[in-house]
Amino acid sequence: MAGPDGTFGNRFDDPEGAYRVLYASSQRLGCFLETLARFRVDLKLYAELNEIAGDDDYVPLGQVPPEWAQRRAIGSAAHHGQYADIYGSEWIGRLRRELARDCVRLGIADVDVSILQGSAPRSLTQRASRIVYNAGFDGVCYYSRYGNEIRNWGLFEPFKLEPQGTSDVTTDDPDFQKALQIHGLQVRSWTSRKSGKLFTLDPPLRHRSLALPFRRPASKKVRSEKMGASAALRKARPFRRQATEL
């Protein structure tokens, strides 16, 4: 559900709450890097361990709940439209002018790629999303905070998607395993209620269907640009403003 500010707390959500944003990545690895980052070990713990004298042979791993994969599927789709390269020089120049009042209010000295790509207040990047939306674009393309080789997309509603298939997320997926390695994570063990045995992989998965309610049809023709994107998707709930989270 939406928070008190009317958004779902994501980077390019609409600050006015009028349209939803579907987050996707051109690489399957990008989907896992984005969704698993929340389980990373806090930097303060790493810093404290580095201060301890002795052999540096212990590196704690973040714990991913075994039920995390049960609620998710990963799929691919084609999407047509115009997308703002929000980290490009032209958009940086435009946003610097149009976000000037917001920056002064938030105490931000200037607008550049590091501000938009970093941990800037979400209210600033959400305002950037609204500016792009008002300009008639179908979404934004941007590079991931977890590596510039990962290209991500924020698609504005209505989602003009051409689904190309989905599958359940499994913990033996090579891209899932790669994301665990990069973020320093492991799947937390679970105990079977029937046998009492300890396992390190997820229990059997059940198929999850995906529903994306459309609020309004496309109102204008746009330049066609086919984009292959993989998106890690939650099972949608029958709620008008349910966020589809990457």
C-alpha positions in Angstrom: 0.0 0.0 0.0 1.0 3.6 -0.5 2.7 5.5 2.3 1.6 8.7 3.9 3.2 10.7 1.1 1.0 8.9 -1.5 4.0 7.0 -3.0 5.3 3.4 -2.5 8.7 4.8 -1.5 10.5 3.9 -4.8 12.9 6.1 -6.7 10.7 7.3 -9.5 7.3 7.0 -8.0 4.8 9.7 -8.9 4.9 12.3 -6.0 1.2 13.1 -6.8 0.1 9.5 -6.8 -1.6 9.7 -10.2 0.4 7.0 -12.1 2.3 3.9 -11.0 5.8 2.9 -12.1 6.9 -0.5 -13.1 10.6 -1.1 -12.5 12.5 -3.3 -14.8 16.1 -4.1 -15.9 17.6 -5.1 -19.3 19.6 -7.8 -17.4 18.2 -10.6 -15.2 21.1 -10.0 -12.9 19.9 -6.4 -12.5 16.5 -7.6 -11.2 18.2 -9.7 -8.5 20.7 -7.0 -7.5 18.0 -4.4 -7.1 15.6 -6.6 -5.1 18.2 -8.3 -2.9 20.2 -5.2 -1.9 18.0 -4.7 1.2 19.4 -7.8 2.8 23.1 -6.6 2.7 25.1 -6.4 5.9 25.3 -2.9 7.4 28.5 -1.0 6.7 28.9 -0.2 10.4 29.3 -4.0 11.1 32.0 -4.3 8.5 33.8 -1.2 9.9 33.6 -2.6 13.5 35.0 -6.0 12.4 37.9 -4.3 10.6 38.9 -2.6 13.9 39.3 -6.0 15.6 42.9 -7.1 15.9 43.9 -10.5 14.5 43.5 -12.5 11.3 40.8 -11.1 9.0 39.2 -14.4 8.2 35.5 -13.8 9.1 33.2 -12.1 6.7 29.5 -12.1 7.8 26.9 -12.8 5.2 23.5 -11.1 4.9 20.6 -13.4 5.3 17.8 -13.8 2.7 14.6 -15.3 4.1 13.9 -18.7 2.4 10.3 -17.5 1.6 11.6 -14.5 -0.4 11.7 -16.5 -3.6 8.3 -18.1 -3.0 6.4 -14.9 -3.6 8.2 -13.9 -6.8 8.5 -14.7 -10.4 10.8 -13.3 -13.1 9.7 -12.6 -16.6 10.5 -10.8 -19.8 8.5 -8.4 -22.0 8.9 -6.0 -24.9 7.8 -2.4 -24.4 7.5 0.4 -27.0 7.7 4.1 -26.4 10.0 7.0 -25.6 12.2 7.0 -22.6 14.1 9.8 -21.0 17.8 9.1 -20.5 17.6 10.9 -17.1 21.4 10.7 -16.5 22.2 12.2 -19.9 23.6 15.7 -20.2 20.5 17.3 -21.7 18.3 16.0 -18.9 20.8 16.9 -16.2 20.7 20.5 -17.5 16.9 20.6 -17.7 16.4 19.0 -14.2 19.0 21.4 -12.7 16.7 24.3 -13.7 13.4 22.7 -12.9 14.4 21.2 -9.6 16.2 24.3 -8.3 13.5 25.2 -5.7 13.4 21.6 -4.5 17.2 21.5 -4.1 17.2 24.7 -2.1 14.5 23.4 0.1 16.3 20.1 0.7 19.7 21.7 1.2 21.2 20.2 -2.0 24.0 22.3 -3.5 23.6 21.2 -7.1 22.1 18.6 -9.4 24.3 16.2 -11.3 24.5 12.4 -12.0 25.8 11.7 -8.5 22.8 13.3 -6.9 20.2 11.5 -9.1 22.0 8.1 -9.0 23.1 8.2 -5.3 21.1 8.3 -2.2 19.5 11.6 -2.8 16.1 12.3 -1.1 13.5 10.2 -2.9 11.3 13.3 -3.1 13.8 14.8 -5.5 14.0 11.8 -7.9 10.2 11.5 -7.7 9.8 15.1 -8.7 12.2 14.3 -11.7 9.8 11.5 -12.6 6.8 13.8 -12.7 8.7 16.3 -14.9 9.5 13.5 -17.4 5.9 12.3 -17.2 4.5 15.8 -17.9 6.8 16.0 -20.9 5.0 13.1 -22.5 7.6 10.3 -22.1 6.6 6.7 -21.4 9.3 6.3 -18.7 12.9 6.8 -17.7 16.0 4.7 -18.4 18.9 4.9 -15.8 21.9 3.0 -14.6 21.8 1.0 -11.4 23.5 2.2 -8.2 25.0 -1.3 -8.0 27.0 -1.1 -11.3 26.9 1.0 -14.4 26.8 -2.1 -16.5 23.2 -2.6 -15.3 20.6 -0.6 -17.3 17.3 -0.2 -15.6 13.9 1.2 -16.6 11.0 2.9 -14.9 7.9 2.4 -17.0 5.0 4.8 -16.5 1.4 3.7 -16.4 -0.3 2.6 -18.7 2.2 -0.2 -19.2 2.3 -1.0 -22.9 3.8 -4.4 -22.3 4.1 -7.5 -24.6 4.7 -10.3 -22.2 7.2 -12.9 -23.4 7.0 -15.4 -20.6 7.5 -15.8 -16.8 9.0 -18.4 -14.5 9.2 -19.0 -10.8 12.3 -17.6 -9.0 14.5 -20.5 -7.7 17.5 -20.3 -5.5 19.7 -22.3 -7.9 19.2 -19.7 -10.7 22.7 -18.6 -11.9 21.8 -14.9 -11.8 20.3 -15.2 -8.4 23.5 -16.9 -7.2 25.6 -14.2 -8.8 23.6 -11.5 -7.0 24.1 -13.3 -3.7 27.8 -13.4 -4.3 28.1 -9.7 -5.3 26.0 -8.5 -2.3 27.6 -10.9 0.2 24.4 -12.8 0.9 23.2 -16.3 1.6 19.7 -17.9 1.8 18.8 -18.5 5.4 18.3 -22.1 6.4 14.9 -23.4 7.2 13.6 -26.4 9.1 10.9 -28.8 7.8 8.0 -29.1 10.2 7.5 -32.7 9.3 11.0 -34.2 9.3 12.8 -31.6 11.5 15.7 -31.7 9.0 17.6 -28.5 8.2 17.7 -27.3 4.6 19.5 -24.5 2.9 17.3 -24.2 -0.2 13.7 -23.0 -0.5 10.8 -25.4 -0.1 8.9 -26.4 -3.3 7.5 -23.3 -5.1 3.9 -22.8 -6.1 3.0 -21.1 -9.4 2.1 -17.4 -8.9 0.0 -15.6 -11.5 0.5 -11.9 -12.4 -2.2 -9.3 -12.8 -1.4 -5.8 -14.0 -4.6 -3.7 -13.9 -4.6 -0.9 -16.6 -6.2 2.4 -15.6 -6.3 4.1 -18.9 -5.5 3.4 -22.6 -2.6 5.1 -24.5 -3.8 8.5 -25.7 -1.1 9.3 -28.4 1.2 7.7 -30.8 4.9 7.7 -29.8 8.1 6.7 -31.5 8.5 2.9 -31.3 11.5 1.6 -29.5 11.5 -2.1 -28.6 13.0 -2.9 -25.3 13.8 -6.3 -23.8 13.4 -6.1 -20.1 13.4 -8.6 -17.3 11.4 -7.7 -14.2 11.2 -9.4 -10.9 7.5 -9.2 -10.0 5.4 -9.7 -6.9 2.0 -11.3 -7.2 -0.3 -8.4 -7.8 -3.1 -7.8 -5.3 -6.6 -6.5 -6.1 -5.7 -3.0 -5.0 -6.0 0.0 -7.3 -2.7 1.5 -6.4 -0.7 -1.7 -5.8 3.0 -1.2 -6.6 4.7 -3.7 -8.8 8.1 -3.9 -7.2 11.4 -4.8 -8.9 
